[in-house]
Amino acid sequence: MIMTDARTDTSTAASNSGDTHDVLQAKGLTRTFRVGSGLRGRGRLHAVDDANFSIGRSEIVALVGESGSGKSTIARLLAQVYRPTSGEIFFDGKPLSSLRSRREVLRYRAAVPMVFQDPFSSLNPAYPVSHGILRGLKLHRPDIAPGERRAEAERLLTAVGLSPAAQIVDRYPYELSGGQRQRIGFAQALAYRPKLILADEPVSMLDISIRIGLLNVMTALRDEQGVSLLYITHDIASARYVADRMMVMYAGRIVESGPVDDVLGDPRHPYTQLLVAAVPDPRAELAVTAEMAKGEPPKVIDPGPGCRFADRCPLARDVCRTTTPPLLELAPGIEVACHVAAEEAGRGTESMATAR
């Protein structure tokens, strides 16, 4: 399947929304879990460590990384399934830790709904697919009269590419394909009138022939509804197709972020370089190369200082094993957590200054 670029200019989309500031920010976001039992076996698994990122209005941000890197944990932190061990999440400039009343929490969860990976278990088989949509409208859209909810549900189904909506709305999940069920998930999220949708591997369980349709739904939500999306995936091809920016995650840490074309066109972190080298054709599926498989898996239970990719990195130096690299802006809009990349960027700056 050939994927052409479905992205729009982010600045244009943001200006169309009438607001250019970030819809969500995370600062020092950390989540650890206690593992083991007994005094000697007790430790802390660092699922997410000191993550700093933002998501702009009318923007799709792809969060890429291998299994176990902490991508889904970030989604669950943003969805308030987990509470951060430390750090803060700001939504529309307001810290989530300040939400006190049930009404405030429900308002946030309506503004930031989640679309799950498995379209076969995310819908209740005992109810028609309209059930979740109508319930969302009842709870979060008091402006819609009871007699108008069905028409609104049909409008939402049409918005995610399900037509004729009048025939779909009363069907049960078992009567729909996987792709149709996943579109229902996006329709349910839209019923809340969201500002940001958390899409956790929404196309990974679908046949490749129908993935493109769901990716186009995501871009349409951004372009036509002004909705932002955090798209969690391990598939570089689909991330390049839909995302405006990309964040690369490894062993609980964000190691590189920036505009998707810059990150994939000129990767600076060795882990990102290996990911891109494994997919020389951006339309191909992500595969693990022999070089990526070298070394031990990253230690995320009580990790010490240093870069967690050091044992698998072909460029690792002594400092990489003793000092944790901070996420630094090495070029406009490009942030990288790598001692080697920072040193190379410094040499490049010095060379430019000397040439002047």
Secondary structure as GFF3:
##gff-version 3
##sequence-region A 1 356
A	DSSP	alpha_helix	10	16	.	.	.	ID=ss1
A	DSSP	beta_strand	22	35	.	.	.	ID=ss2
A	DSSP	alpha_helix	38	41	.	.	.	ID=ss3
A	DSSP	beta_strand	43	56	.	.	.	ID=ss4
A	DSSP	beta_strand	60	64	.	.	.	ID=ss5
A	DSSP	alpha_helix	71	78	.	.	.	ID=ss6
A	DSSP	beta_strand	86	91	.	.	.	ID=ss7
A	DSSP	beta_strand	94	95	.	.	.	ID=ss8
A	DSSP	three_ten_helix	96	98	.	.	.	ID=ss9
A	DSSP	alpha_helix	102	111	.	.	.	ID=ss10
A	DSSP	beta_strand	114	115	.	.	.	ID=ss11
A	DSSP	alpha_helix	130	140	.	.	.	ID=ss12
A	DSSP	three_ten_helix	146	148	.	.	.	ID=ss13
A	DSSP	alpha_helix	149	159	.	.	.	ID=ss14
A	DSSP	alpha_helix	165	168	.	.	.	ID=ss15
A	DSSP	three_ten_helix	173	175	.	.	.	ID=ss16
A	DSSP	alpha_helix	178	191	.	.	.	ID=ss17
A	DSSP	beta_strand	196	200	.	.	.	ID=ss18
A	DSSP	alpha_helix	208	225	.	.	.	ID=ss19
A	DSSP	beta_strand	228	233	.	.	.	ID=ss20
A	DSSP	alpha_helix	236	242	.	.	.	ID=ss21
A	DSSP	beta_strand	245	250	.	.	.	ID=ss22
A	DSSP	beta_strand	253	259	.	.	.	ID=ss23
A	DSSP	alpha_helix	260	265	.	.	.	ID=ss24
A	DSSP	alpha_helix	270	278	.	.	.	ID=ss25
A	DSSP	three_ten_helix	310	312	.	.	.	ID=ss26
A	DSSP	alpha_helix	318	322	.	.	.	ID=ss27
A	DSSP	beta_strand	328	331	.	.	.	ID=ss28
A	DSSP	beta_strand	334	336	.	.	.	ID=ss29
A	DSSP	alpha_helix	339	355	.	.	.	ID=ss30
###
